Amino acid sequence: MTQIIVENNPSQQRLEALNVSKWPTWEKEVSVFPWTFPEQEIAYILEGECVITPTGGTPVTFGKGDLVTFPAGMTASWEVKKPLHKHYQLDGSKLCQIYRRIKLALKL
């Protein structure tokens, strides 16, 4: 997968199958910042509105009620237009996630 996938208002059955309510949450105020996705991330947006622009790509808008999948390795610019609150799930084990972040930080 090389693009952002936005599922508008997925069914309750889909959310339950993914166990979204058990995922950790994250919040961010209105802001603009760069980001790199070391692994695939799936996010369910509880509140807010964002525009994310992949490096060299087309802006993608998403907000409350959307299920969004971000591909591993993507770099992008976030624009949080309304305060964001989301559930999120990262691909891989905690150990693999830590390894990817250290590797990214050291630019290996």
N, C-alpha and C positions, 0 to 999 in steps of 0.2 A: 504494500500500500504506500503510495507516495503523495496522497492528498488528504485533506481534512474531510471527514464525513460528518454531516449534521443530520440527525434524525429528529424531525420536529414532532414533539409530543408523542413519544413512544408509548405503547400500551402498558398498562399496569403489569400485565403478564410478562412482557419483555423486561421491565425493570426488576420484577421479582426473580425471573430466571437468572439475571445478572447479579442478584443479591445487592443491588445498589444501596439499600438502606444501611448495610453493614460497612460500606466503604468509608474511609476517613473523609473529613471535609476540609475545605480551605477557603479563606476569604481574602479579598483584595479591594482596597479603596479605588476610587477613580484615579487612573494613572496611565502612563505609557511606559513600556519597558521591553527590552529585548529578552528572548528566551530561546533555549535549545532544549529539545525533547530527547534525552538520552535513550529512552525506551518509549514504546507505544503507551499512550495514556488515553483512557476513556473517562469522560467527565459527564456528570448529569448536573445541569445548571438549575439550582434551587432559586436563585435570585440574580438579577443583574442583566447587563447587556454588554457585549464585547465585539470588537472587530479585531481579528488576527490576520496579519499579512505575512505569509511565508516569504522568506528571502527570494526575490525574483519571481514571486507569484502574485496571484489575485487575492484581494481581501475577502475574508469570509466573516459574515456576521452571524451571531448566535445569541440566545438569551434564555430567559426563564422557560423551563420545560423541555429544553433541547438536550439530547444525548449526543455528545461530540467525541469523535475519535481522532486523535492526533498521531501521525506516524512517527516512528522512531527515527531519530537523526535529523528531524526538521528543525531549522532555525527560523525564527519569526519575530515580528514586533506585535506586542499586545497593546490594544487600546481599550481600557476598561471604561466604558461610557457611563454605566450605572454600577454601583458597588456590587461586586461579584461574591457569590456564595455557592460553592459547588461540592458535590461528592466526586471523588476521583479514584481511579484504579490504575496502578502502574503495572506494566508487564514484567514478569520475572520475579525471582525471589528478592528479599531484602538485601542479601549479600551481593547478588548481581547488580542491583540498583546502586549500591554503594560503590562497587567497582567501576561501573560506567561513569558515575559522577566524578570519582577521583581521576579516572582516565581523561575525562573531558576537561577538568580543571588543570591538569598537567599538560594537556594538549598532546597526548600520546597517540 
